[in-house]
């Protein structure tokens, strides 16, 4: 595609240009290491590095054009390079990436019914269940999630919750080429704030809930909340927005939304309602939208997730009876309230819960099923190089709802595991600490929990869920909570 046509169709604000715009662009790249001859390279200032520093590398690999925010005189271009390369200065290179990548890949989101899911907890479950449901109803669909990306039934490993705009549009274009009609994606607060989804056309959005998370990036809860809200502010008039009326920020999210808004609730007046009739560790019988449906999920938080799925599916035009039938066939997402039983009658729950609210939800669900008939042993930690303020809160929540707690290592990243554990313990008084053991080695912590448990007890292993690794000093070492629990049970 000609560079001039690409810029014109992207409708980006150009401050200055250097060199000819009548060059053929064969590809677009955000990462200088992935540049090939004929590519357009985006120089974006990120939180960790400044893309302008990698312009020489991109040119060395054959880039014929560069988009950045620095004036051309600040860019180190030789006379020969300046003649063979086009430089385009823009006001906002982050937004430009999304707009240009969308055009380069043929506006794939306009050829799909694309639904975004945002919130603190429940994004992966909601997006994945929508993907499962639509395929159960006989349609091809794609998924972009924390756990895994899918182009219909083809697996594409996920590196982050929401990919960069180039990867994102390339994947959406693959979905279109494979004949997908629908696509479902998690929209993280980072991705919304960094304009990774700029240029996409959404058919609808779902808001799950909002609690403290990612304050290491956003700084304040209000900034985190506003990043989520921006997604709904930008939905087109012809789209739909499904929001959680049980969350105090649910209606705030949609107050400036032009899309058609529907609310859902397990507790208050809403357009879509559900309540639990019966439940066990294997599933629940629900009354949902005035009909009874049996599902393989546990806990009130999962009732909320299922309501979001139901609301989005109905807004997409699927008949009520078909959606309810499909809901009864859906399976839990990897690492989200997964139950593992021991031969001795002990149950272990693997869950990704890594915020105080998520931990509260999972422990509430366990107690609702147990009804005082067994003990709860919780194994949890906190990730390194992330919001430190939630560490003592997580310890408090674990102690409040557990008979015993083992605080251990999660993904320490570049922090010392013992220092993270001490941050968690700082939230507990002397009486609360009587319930707590600290075992830094996560494998030993899981084994200790299994040794403590008696028949009828439940062990919650929280924090990592689907992740098959522990990240230590920049290296991901194989570690899977499911494998460790089964080994300990044996």
C-alpha positions, 0 to 999 in steps of 0.5 A: 500500500502506498504510504500516502494512501495509508496516511490519508485513510488513517485520518491521523494528524501530521505535523511535518514530513520529510522525504517522499510519501509515494513509497510502497509499504510492505508491512508495519512494525512496532518492534525494530527487531521485527522490521523487514525491507519495505516496512513502516516503523513506529517510534513510540515512547513507552513506559520502559523505552523510547522507540526513537532510539531504535530508528537506526536499527529499523533503518538498518533492517530495511524500514523505508518510513518512520513515524514518530513524535520528535522533529526530524532535526532531532532524528539521527539520519544521514544525508543518504538515509534522509533521501531514501527514508520518509519521516512523518512527525505526528502529535500522538504516535500511540494513537497513530499506530492503531489507526494505521495498523487498522487501515493496513490490515483492511479494517478487520474489526469492521468485518467482525462482530467485535466485543470488548470486555473490561473490568478488574476481575472476570475479563478472561472468563467472560470473553472466553465463555462468549467465544465458547458459546458462539462456537457452540451455536455453530459460528466461527469466532476468535478470542484474544485473552490473557490465557490464550488467543484463538483464530477459530480453533487454532491456538495462538499463544498469548504474551499479554492480555491485550496485544499491541495494535499491529499484532492485534489487527494482524490477528483480527485479519487472520480471523476474517481470512478464516471466516470468523464472524465474531471476535471477543477480546479482553481490554486491559486498562493499560491497553485502553490508556496506551491506545492499543485498541485505537482504530478498532470498531466494536459491536459492543462492550461488557463491564465486569467490576472494578476494584484496586489493581494496577495502581503501580501504573495508573497512580490512583484508583480514579485514573485506573477507573477513568481508563476503563470508562474511556472504552465505553465513552468511545463505543459507537452509537450502534453498539451495545454496552452491558454493565454490572449494576452490582458494582458501584462503578457500573453505571458510572462506566456508561454515563457518557456512553452513546451505545445502547446500555443494559444492566445486569445484577444478582442483587438489585433491579436490573435489565437482566437478573439471576439468583442461585437456587442450588450449588456445589463444588461441581456447579449451580442451578440458577434462575436466570432471566426467569428461566432455570438453567444448570451450569458448571460454575460456582460462586456469585461472582461467576453468576455475574460473569454468566449474566454478562455473557448472557447479556452480550449474546442476547445483544448480538441477536442470539435467541434466548432459548439457544443462549440458555442451552449453550450456557449449560454446556460451557466449561470453566476457563483454565485456572478460574475456580478449577476443582481438583479432588484427592482420593481422601476427600480433600478438594483443592481450588486453583484460581487466578485471584490476585487482588483482594476483591478476587480473593474475597469472591473465591473464598465467599464461593467456597464458604457458600458451598461448605456451609461450615462443614469443612475447613478452608486452607488458603495458599497465596502470595503477591506478584513482584514489581506490581502494586504494593498497596494491595499486599497487606489487603490480600493477607487480611482477606485470606486470614479473614475467611480461612482457617489456616493461611500459608503465605508464599511466593507468587511471581517475585519478578525482580523483587526478593520473595521474602520482602513481598511476604513481609509486605503481606504480613505487615497487614496482620495483627498478632492474633491474625498471624497465629493463623499464618505460616510463611513458606517461601517455596511455593511447591513446599507451601502447596505440599504443607497445605495438603498435609494439613487438610482432612477429608471434607476440607478445601484448599485454595491455591490462589494467584497464578491460575492458568500460568505454567511458570514462576517468573524470577529475575526475568526468567520464567521457570516451569511451575504449574499449580495444577501439577503441584497439587496432583503430585502432593495428593499422590 
